[in-house]
Amino acid sequence: MTVKTAKEIPYKIYLSENELPKYYYNVRADMKVKPAPLLNPATHEPLTKEQMEPIFCSELIDQELDNDTQYIEIPEEVRDFYKMYRPSPLVRAYCLEKKLDTPAKIYYKFEGNNTSGSHKLNSAIAQAYYAKKQGLKGVTTETGAGQWGTALSMACAYLGLDCKVYMVKVSYEQKPFRREVMRTYGASVTPSPSDTTAVGRRILEAHPGTTGSLGCAISEAVEVATSNDGYRYVLGSVLNQVLLHQSIIGEETMTAMDKYGIKPDLIIGCAGGGSNLGGLIAPFMGKKLRGEEDYRFIAVEPASCPSFTRGKYMYDFCDTGMVCPLAKMYTLGHDFIPSPNHAGGLRFHGMSPILSELYHQGLMEARSYEQTSVFEAAEYFARCEGILPAPESSHAIRAAIDEALKCKETGEEKTILFGLTGTGYFDLTAYRQYNDHTMTDYIPTDEDLAKGFESIPKFPGNEL
């Protein structure tokens, strides 16, 4: 391999269409300790495929349960769709490096170059494809910031499926234009919690005036899917199948870096449920697990919803209404309702079982930031690199800047890679609050968290 010099490495590294991955990489195959299985909440026994079929598409269940197949073929129809916006660019942040006056080399994988504005389309089209292949009428889902709902509405429009979206109420109100994009693509969008479902009415009764959470919206979407013939529920994060589909982010990144002889020392991603972080780090983590290379991984989350940094590693419901299976994950408790911060995609009480197990093994680090610090980094990045980042991605930017400044202090020439999962052009209400100095920070107290922890189900082997 011929290693390029700094001057020879372009601002943007594009792969050719022929270099688009043909297989998803399943990191579970290389994990010696596998993620704990989903449990039936009634029996506390691992869920079988038959028990999952009323909720999920059949082939997606196979992917969810497959801990051993290292590579799973991407259907040709899905690859053809990917070609409309993939491969996505790997960008060298030369301007940011210069502004920071750091010896660090900073790269970011940019996933915002599609109408959905984020990485979410990678899994949306795959899940919609399998739903269509199964002969379903449509799918239901939840969305936080609206990126997943937008992506799924696009995928369903492309394949002729009905799409019902339950959008976290605070985001529904903060981001009216995001919901209009979904409606333009044919989706119905309902603010959650709502009075259109039994579980929504229970949540509203228990938490009057609530701004909602992803856990609430999941409950409503699952109820609608299981009570309507020809529908299944699909999820934009957390589940094994979603991280599998998102592995193309990391695969493309690794291929691009290998072409130029670049090895990242540090890989950073924002973490809410885990889809973009899991996708970015997947093949790099595989090399680490196999003992081929070593990397440092950092998950970055909001201080207002600190699943990794302050959560408990236990089995918990993935949803507030307790209609979903139990997942072993870092959790704040399914009753935890985070403050209405502007990183809507990171307002989930739990974390991906895959990432939770990797973190539990000490293979990843985690840190949290207050949102004013995150938006300070977002503004700094926008002025240097010319892209207005999404609030979620800006958590990773904050950590990348901090690490680059450490390199400035020590003189170390580290190579930093982070995921820029999407753009922030639908988040201008948040940017306005930051610019007007009316944005506030909220960090839950130990007492606040204790209330959420109390909701974690107690059964043998799952005590606090």
CORMO-V205619 format. One record per residue. N is the residue number from 1. RES is the residue in one letter. OMEGA is omega in degrees with one decimal (999 if undefined). BURIAL is b if it has 16 or more other ideal C-beta (glycine too) atoms within 10 Angstrom, else e. Layout:
# CORMO-V205619
n:N res:RES omega:OMEGA burial:BURIAL
n:N res:RES omega:OMEGA burial:BURIAL
This chain:
# CORMO-V205619
n:1 res:M omega:176.9 burial:e
n:2 res:T omega:-178.9 burial:e
n:3 res:V omega:179.7 burial:e
n:4 res:K omega:173.0 burial:e
n:5 res:T omega:-177.2 burial:e
n:6 res:A omega:-176.9 burial:e
n:7 res:K omega:-178.3 burial:e
n:8 res:E omega:179.8 burial:e
n:9 res:I omega:-176.0 burial:b
n:10 res:P omega:175.6 burial:e
n:11 res:Y omega:-179.4 burial:e
n:12 res:K omega:177.8 burial:e
n:13 res:I omega:178.9 burial:b
n:14 res:Y omega:170.9 burial:e
n:15 res:L omega:176.0 burial:b
n:16 res:S omega:178.1 burial:e
n:17 res:E omega:-179.2 burial:e
n:18 res:N omega:179.9 burial:e
n:19 res:E omega:175.8 burial:e
n:20 res:L omega:-178.5 burial:b
n:21 res:P omega:177.5 burial:b
n:22 res:K omega:-179.6 burial:e
n:23 res:Y omega:168.4 burial:e
n:24 res:Y omega:177.6 burial:b
n:25 res:Y omega:-178.2 burial:b
n:26 res:N omega:-175.3 burial:b
n:27 res:V omega:179.9 burial:b
n:28 res:R omega:-178.8 burial:b
n:29 res:A omega:-178.5 burial:b
n:30 res:D omega:177.4 burial:b
n:31 res:M omega:178.8 burial:b
n:32 res:K omega:173.4 burial:e
n:33 res:V omega:-175.7 burial:e
n:34 res:K omega:172.5 burial:e
n:35 res:P omega:178.9 burial:b
n:36 res:A omega:-177.9 burial:b
n:37 res:P omega:170.4 burial:b
n:38 res:L omega:-178.6 burial:b
n:39 res:L omega:169.8 burial:b
n:40 res:N omega:-175.8 burial:e
n:41 res:P omega:-179.8 burial:b
n:42 res:A omega:-175.5 burial:e
n:43 res:T omega:-174.9 burial:e
n:44 res:H omega:174.5 burial:e
n:45 res:E omega:179.0 burial:e
n:46 res:P omega:179.4 burial:e
n:47 res:L omega:174.6 burial:b
n:48 res:T omega:178.0 burial:e
n:49 res:K omega:-179.0 burial:e
n:50 res:E omega:179.7 burial:e
n:51 res:Q omega:-177.7 burial:b
n:52 res:M omega:-172.3 burial:b
n:53 res:E omega:176.0 burial:e
n:54 res:P omega:-176.7 burial:e
n:55 res:I omega:-171.3 burial:b
n:56 res:F omega:173.9 burial:b
n:57 res:C omega:-172.0 burial:b
n:58 res:S omega:-177.4 burial:e
n:59 res:E omega:176.8 burial:b
n:60 res:L omega:174.6 burial:b
n:61 res:I omega:177.5 burial:b
n:62 res:D omega:178.6 burial:e
n:63 res:Q omega:179.3 burial:b
n:64 res:E omega:-173.9 burial:b
n:65 res:L omega:-174.0 burial:b
n:66 res:D omega:179.0 burial:b
n:67 res:N omega:-168.2 burial:e
n:68 res:D omega:-178.1 burial:e
n:69 res:T omega:-173.8 burial:e
n:70 res:Q omega:-179.6 burial:e
n:71 res:Y omega:-179.5 burial:e
n:72 res:I omega:-173.3 burial:b
n:73 res:E omega:174.3 burial:e
n:74 res:I omega:-179.4 burial:b
n:75 res:P omega:-177.1 burial:e
n:76 res:E omega:179.9 burial:e
n:77 res:E omega:178.2 burial:e
n:78 res:V omega:177.5 burial:b
n:79 res:R omega:178.3 burial:b
n:80 res:D omega:177.1 burial:e
n:81 res:F omega:179.4 burial:b
n:82 res:Y omega:-176.1 burial:b
n:83 res:K omega:178.1 burial:e
n:84 res:M omega:-178.4 burial:e
n:85 res:Y omega:177.7 burial:e
n:86 res:R omega:-2.5 burial:b
n:87 res:P omega:178.3 burial:b
n:88 res:S omega:-172.4 burial:b
n:89 res:P omega:166.0 burial:b
n:90 res:L omega:-171.3 burial:b
n:91 res:V omega:171.8 burial:b
n:92 res:R omega:-175.4 burial:b
n:93 res:A omega:-177.4 burial:b
n:94 res:Y omega:-177.0 burial:b
n:95 res:C omega:177.4 burial:e
n:96 res:L omega:178.2 burial:b
n:97 res:E omega:-178.3 burial:b
n:98 res:K omega:-178.5 burial:e
n:99 res:K omega:179.6 burial:b
n:100 res:L omega:-177.4 burial:b
n:101 res:D omega:-176.2 burial:e
n:102 res:T omega:173.9 burial:b
n:103 res:P omega:180.0 burial:e
n:104 res:A omega:173.1 burial:b
n:105 res:K omega:-173.6 burial:b
n:106 res:I omega:176.6 burial:b
n:107 res:Y omega:172.0 burial:b
n:108 res:Y omega:175.4 burial:b
n:109 res:K omega:-172.6 burial:b
n:110 res:F omega:-177.1 burial:b
n:111 res:E omega:-175.2 burial:b
n:112 res:G omega:-173.6 burial:b
n:113 res:N omega:172.5 burial:e
n:114 res:N omega:-172.9 burial:b
n:115 res:T omega:178.8 burial:e
n:116 res:S omega:175.9 burial:b
n:117 res:G omega:-178.0 burial:b
n:118 res:S omega:178.1 burial:b
n:119 res:H omega:-170.2 burial:b
n:120 res:K omega:-177.8 burial:b
n:121 res:L omega:-179.0 burial:b
n:122 res:N omega:179.5 burial:b
n:123 res:S omega:-178.2 burial:b
n:124 res:A omega:-178.0 burial:b
n:125 res:I omega:178.4 burial:b
n:126 res:A omega:-178.3 burial:b
n:127 res:Q omega:177.4 burial:b
n:128 res:A omega:178.3 burial:b
n:129 res:Y omega:-178.7 burial:b
n:130 res:Y omega:175.5 burial:b
n:131 res:A omega:179.2 burial:b
n:132 res:K omega:-179.7 burial:b
n:133 res:K omega:-179.8 burial:e
n:134 res:Q omega:178.5 burial:e
n:135 res:G omega:-178.4 burial:e
n:136 res:L omega:176.3 burial:b
n:137 res:K omega:-176.4 burial:e
n:138 res:G omega:-178.3 burial:b
n:139 res:V omega:174.3 burial:b
n:140 res:T omega:179.6 burial:b
n:141 res:T omega:171.4 burial:b
n:142 res:E omega:171.8 burial:b
n:143 res:T omega:179.4 burial:b
n:144 res:G omega:178.5 burial:b
n:145 res:A omega:-179.9 burial:b
n:146 res:G omega:-178.0 burial:b
n:147 res:Q omega:179.6 burial:b
n:148 res:W omega:178.4 burial:b
n:149 res:G omega:177.6 burial:b
n:150 res:T omega:-179.3 burial:b
n:151 res:A omega:-178.3 burial:b
n:152 res:L omega:178.0 burial:b
n:153 res:S omega:177.0 burial:b
n:154 res:M omega:-178.3 burial:b
n:155 res:A omega:-179.8 burial:b
n:156 res:C omega:177.3 burial:b
n:157 res:A omega:-179.5 burial:b
n:158 res:Y omega:-174.5 burial:b
n:159 res:L omega:177.7 burial:b
n:160 res:G omega:178.4 burial:e
n:161 res:L omega:172.4 burial:b
n:162 res:D omega:-176.0 burial:b
n:163 res:C omega:178.6 burial:b
n:164 res:K omega:-174.3 burial:b
n:165 res:V omega:171.2 burial:b
n:166 res:Y omega:-173.4 burial:b
n:167 res:M omega:179.2 burial:b
n:168 res:V omega:-168.7 burial:b
n:169 res:K omega:-177.7 burial:b
n:170 res:V omega:177.3 burial:b
n:171 res:S omega:176.7 burial:b
n:172 res:Y omega:-179.6 burial:b
n:173 res:E omega:-178.4 burial:e
n:174 res:Q omega:-170.2 burial:b
n:175 res:K omega:-178.2 burial:b
n:176 res:P omega:-177.6 burial:e
n:177 res:F omega:176.1 burial:e
n:178 res:R omega:-180.0 burial:b
n:179 res:R omega:178.4 burial:b
n:180 res:E omega:173.8 burial:e
n:181 res:V omega:178.7 burial:b
n:182 res:M omega:-179.4 burial:b
n:183 res:R omega:177.4 burial:e
n:184 res:T omega:177.5 burial:e
n:185 res:Y omega:171.3 burial:b
n:186 res:G omega:-178.8 burial:e
n:187 res:A omega:167.7 burial:b
n:188 res:S omega:-174.8 burial:e
n:189 res:V omega:-177.8 burial:b
n:190 res:T omega:177.2 burial:b
n:191 res:P omega:-176.3 burial:b
n:192 res:S omega:5.9 burial:b
n:193 res:P omega:-176.6 burial:b
n:194 res:S omega:176.0 burial:b
n:195 res:D omega:-179.7 burial:e
n:196 res:T omega:179.5 burial:e
n:197 res:T omega:178.3 burial:b
n:198 res:A omega:-178.9 burial:e
n:199 res:V omega:177.0 burial:b
n:200 res:G omega:178.8 burial:b
n:201 res:R omega:177.4 burial:e
n:202 res:R omega:-179.5 burial:e
n:203 res:I omega:179.4 burial:b
n:204 res:L omega:178.0 burial:b
n:205 res:E omega:-178.9 burial:e
n:206 res:A omega:-177.5 burial:e
n:207 res:H omega:-179.0 burial:b
n:208 res:P omega:179.7 burial:e
n:209 res:G omega:-178.2 burial:e
n:210 res:T omega:176.0 burial:b
n:211 res:T omega:176.0 burial:b
n:212 res:G omega:177.8 burial:b
n:213 res:S omega:176.4 burial:b
n:214 res:L omega:178.5 burial:b
n:215 res:G omega:176.6 burial:b
n:216 res:C omega:-176.1 burial:b
n:217 res:A omega:177.0 burial:b
n:218 res:I omega:-178.9 burial:b
n:219 res:S omega:-178.6 burial:b
n:220 res:E omega:-178.4 burial:b
n:221 res:A omega:179.0 burial:b
n:222 res:V omega:179.1 burial:b
n:223 res:E omega:-178.3 burial:b
n:224 res:V omega:-179.6 burial:b
n:225 res:A omega:-175.7 burial:b
n:226 res:T omega:-179.4 burial:e
n:227 res:S omega:178.4 burial:e
n:228 res:N omega:179.1 burial:e
n:229 res:D omega:175.7 burial:e
n:230 res:G omega:179.5 burial:e
n:231 res:Y omega:171.5 burial:b
n:232 res:R omega:179.2 burial:b
n:233 res:Y omega:175.0 burial:b
n:234 res:V omega:-172.8 burial:b
n:235 res:L omega:-175.3 burial:b
n:236 res:G omega:-178.4 burial:b
n:237 res:S omega:171.2 burial:b
n:238 res:V omega:-171.9 burial:b
n:239 res:L omega:179.9 burial:b
n:240 res:N omega:-177.7 burial:b
n:241 res:Q omega:-178.7 burial:b
n:242 res:V omega:177.7 burial:b
n:243 res:L omega:176.3 burial:b
n:244 res:L omega:-178.6 burial:b
n:245 res:H omega:-177.5 burial:b
n:246 res:Q omega:179.8 burial:b
n:247 res:S omega:178.3 burial:b
n:248 res:I omega:176.7 burial:b
n:249 res:I omega:-179.0 burial:b
n:250 res:G omega:-179.6 burial:b
n:251 res:E omega:177.0 burial:b
n:252 res:E omega:-178.6 burial:b
n:253 res:T omega:-179.5 burial:b
n:254 res:M omega:179.2 burial:b
n:255 res:T omega:-179.7 burial:b
n:256 res:A omega:-179.6 burial:b
n:257 res:M omega:179.0 burial:b
n:258 res:D omega:179.9 burial:e
n:259 res:K omega:-177.6 burial:b
n:260 res:Y omega:176.6 burial:b
n:261 res:G omega:-177.8 burial:e
n:262 res:I omega:175.2 burial:b
n:263 res:K omega:178.8 burial:e
n:264 res:P omega:173.7 burial:b
n:265 res:D omega:-172.0 burial:b
n:266 res:L omega:-179.1 burial:b
n:267 res:I omega:-170.7 burial:b
n:268 res:I omega:174.8 burial:b
n:269 res:G omega:174.0 burial:b
n:270 res:C omega:-175.0 burial:b
n:271 res:A omega:173.5 burial:b
n:272 res:G omega:169.9 burial:b
n:273 res:G omega:172.9 burial:b
n:274 res:G omega:-172.5 burial:b
n:275 res:S omega:-176.0 burial:b
n:276 res:N omega:177.9 burial:b
n:277 res:L omega:179.6 burial:b
n:278 res:G omega:179.2 burial:b
n:279 res:G omega:-179.2 burial:b
n:280 res:L omega:-173.0 burial:b
n:281 res:I omega:-168.2 burial:b
n:282 res:A omega:-176.2 burial:b
n:283 res:P omega:176.8 burial:b
n:284 res:F omega:176.1 burial:b
n:285 res:M omega:176.8 burial:b
n:286 res:G omega:178.0 burial:b
n:287 res:K omega:178.4 burial:e
n:288 res:K omega:-179.3 burial:b
n:289 res:L omega:-180.0 burial:b
n:290 res:R omega:179.2 burial:e
n:291 res:G omega:-177.4 burial:e
n:292 res:E omega:179.9 burial:e
n:293 res:E omega:174.5 burial:e
n:294 res:D omega:178.6 burial:e
n:295 res:Y omega:173.1 burial:b
n:296 res:R omega:-177.7 burial:b
n:297 res:F omega:177.7 burial:b
n:298 res:I omega:172.2 burial:b
n:299 res:A omega:-177.0 burial:b
n:300 res:V omega:-176.6 burial:b
n:301 res:E omega:177.4 burial:b
n:302 res:P omega:177.5 burial:b
n:303 res:A omega:-179.8 burial:b
n:304 res:S omega:-179.6 burial:b
n:305 res:C omega:-167.7 burial:b
n:306 res:P omega:-176.0 burial:b
n:307 res:S omega:-179.8 burial:b
n:308 res:F omega:-167.5 burial:b
n:309 res:T omega:-179.1 burial:b
n:310 res:R omega:-177.9 burial:b
n:311 res:G omega:178.0 burial:b
n:312 res:K omega:178.9 burial:b
n:313 res:Y omega:-172.9 burial:b
n:314 res:M omega:170.9 burial:b
n:315 res:Y omega:178.8 burial:b
n:316 res:D omega:173.4 burial:b
n:317 res:F omega:176.9 burial:b
n:318 res:C omega:-175.1 burial:b
n:319 res:D omega:-178.1 burial:b
n:320 res:T omega:-177.3 burial:b
n:321 res:G omega:176.1 burial:b
n:322 res:M omega:176.2 burial:b
n:323 res:V omega:-179.3 burial:b
n:324 res:C omega:175.6 burial:b
n:325 res:P omega:174.1 burial:b
n:326 res:L omega:177.5 burial:b
n:327 res:A omega:174.8 burial:b
n:328 res:K omega:-172.5 burial:b
n:329 res:M omega:168.9 burial:b
n:330 res:Y omega:-172.3 burial:b
n:331 res:T omega:173.8 burial:b
n:332 res:L omega:-177.5 burial:b
n:333 res:G omega:-173.4 burial:b
n:334 res:H omega:175.8 burial:b
n:335 res:D omega:-178.7 burial:b
n:336 res:F omega:176.1 burial:b
n:337 res:I omega:-177.5 burial:b
n:338 res:P omega:176.4 burial:b
n:339 res:S omega:-176.1 burial:b
n:340 res:P omega:175.7 burial:b
n:341 res:N omega:-171.0 burial:b
n:342 res:H omega:176.1 burial:b
n:343 res:A omega:-172.5 burial:b
n:344 res:G omega:-179.8 burial:b
n:345 res:G omega:-179.6 burial:b
n:346 res:L omega:-177.6 burial:b
n:347 res:R omega:177.9 burial:b
n:348 res:F omega:-173.4 burial:b
n:349 res:H omega:-176.6 burial:b
n:350 res:G omega:-176.8 burial:b
n:351 res:M omega:179.0 burial:b
n:352 res:S omega:176.2 burial:b
n:353 res:P omega:178.2 burial:b
n:354 res:I omega:-178.4 burial:b
n:355 res:L omega:178.5 burial:b
n:356 res:S omega:179.6 burial:b
n:357 res:E omega:177.9 burial:b
n:358 res:L omega:178.1 burial:b
n:359 res:Y omega:179.7 burial:b
n:360 res:H omega:179.1 burial:b
n:361 res:Q omega:-179.9 burial:e
n:362 res:G omega:-179.1 burial:e
n:363 res:L omega:178.9 burial:b
n:364 res:M omega:171.9 burial:b
n:365 res:E omega:175.6 burial:b
n:366 res:A omega:174.6 burial:b
n:367 res:R omega:179.7 burial:b
n:368 res:S omega:179.8 burial:b
n:369 res:Y omega:170.7 burial:b
n:370 res:E omega:-172.3 burial:b
n:371 res:Q omega:177.7 burial:b
n:372 res:T omega:176.5 burial:e
n:373 res:S omega:178.9 burial:e
n:374 res:V omega:-179.4 burial:b
n:375 res:F omega:173.0 burial:b
n:376 res:E omega:177.9 burial:b
n:377 res:A omega:179.2 burial:b
n:378 res:A omega:178.9 burial:b
n:379 res:E omega:-179.5 burial:b
n:380 res:Y omega:179.8 burial:b
n:381 res:F omega:-178.6 burial:b
n:382 res:A omega:-179.1 burial:b
n:383 res:R omega:179.1 burial:e
n:384 res:C omega:-168.1 burial:b
n:385 res:E omega:173.7 burial:b
n:386 res:G omega:177.1 burial:e
n:387 res:I omega:175.1 burial:b
n:388 res:L omega:-172.8 burial:b
n:389 res:P omega:173.3 burial:b
n:390 res:A omega:178.1 burial:b
n:391 res:P omega:-180.0 burial:b
n:392 res:E omega:-179.3 burial:b
n:393 res:S omega:-175.5 burial:b
n:394 res:S omega:172.9 burial:b
n:395 res:H omega:177.8 burial:b
n:396 res:A omega:178.0 burial:b
n:397 res:I omega:178.7 burial:b
n:398 res:R omega:-179.4 burial:b
n:399 res:A omega:180.0 burial:b
n:400 res:A omega:177.8 burial:b
n:401 res:I omega:-179.7 burial:b
n:402 res:D omega:179.4 burial:b
n:403 res:E omega:177.7 burial:b
n:404 res:A omega:177.8 burial:b
n:405 res:L omega:174.3 burial:e
n:406 res:K omega:177.3 burial:e
n:407 res:C omega:177.2 burial:b
n:408 res:K omega:-180.0 burial:e
n:409 res:E omega:-174.3 burial:e
n:410 res:T omega:-177.2 burial:e
n:411 res:G omega:-179.6 burial:e
n:412 res:E omega:-179.6 burial:e
n:413 res:E omega:-179.0 burial:e
n:414 res:K omega:174.1 burial:b
n:415 res:T omega:-175.7 burial:b
n:416 res:I omega:176.5 burial:b
n:417 res:L omega:173.4 burial:b
n:418 res:F omega:179.9 burial:b
n:419 res:G omega:172.1 burial:b
n:420 res:L omega:-167.6 burial:b
n:421 res:T omega:-178.6 burial:b
n:422 res:G omega:-178.5 burial:b
n:423 res:T omega:-175.1 burial:b
n:424 res:G omega:-175.4 burial:b
n:425 res:Y omega:172.5 burial:e
n:426 res:F omega:-175.9 burial:b
n:427 res:D omega:-173.6 burial:b
n:428 res:L omega:172.7 burial:e
n:429 res:T omega:178.2 burial:e
n:430 res:A omega:178.8 burial:b
n:431 res:Y omega:177.7 burial:b
n:432 res:R omega:179.1 burial:e
n:433 res:Q omega:177.9 burial:b
n:434 res:Y omega:-178.9 burial:b
n:435 res:N omega:179.2 burial:e
n:436 res:D omega:-179.3 burial:e
n:437 res:H omega:176.1 burial:e
n:438 res:T omega:178.1 burial:e
n:439 res:M omega:179.7 burial:b
n:440 res:T omega:177.1 burial:e
n:441 res:D omega:174.2 burial:e
n:442 res:Y omega:175.7 burial:b
n:443 res:I omega:-178.6 burial:e
n:444 res:P omega:176.6 burial:b
n:445 res:T omega:175.5 burial:e
n:446 res:D omega:178.7 burial:e
n:447 res:E omega:177.0 burial:e
n:448 res:D omega:-178.7 burial:e
n:449 res:L omega:-179.2 burial:b
n:450 res:A omega:178.8 burial:e
n:451 res:K omega:177.3 burial:e
n:452 res:G omega:-179.6 burial:b
n:453 res:F omega:179.7 burial:b
n:454 res:E omega:-178.3 burial:e
n:455 res:S omega:179.4 burial:b
n:456 res:I omega:-176.0 burial:b
n:457 res:P omega:-179.9 burial:b
n:458 res:K omega:173.5 burial:e
n:459 res:F omega:-176.1 burial:e
n:460 res:P omega:-178.4 burial:e
n:461 res:G omega:-178.6 burial:e
n:462 res:N omega:178.9 burial:b
n:463 res:E omega:175.6 burial:e
n:464 res:L omega:999 burial:e
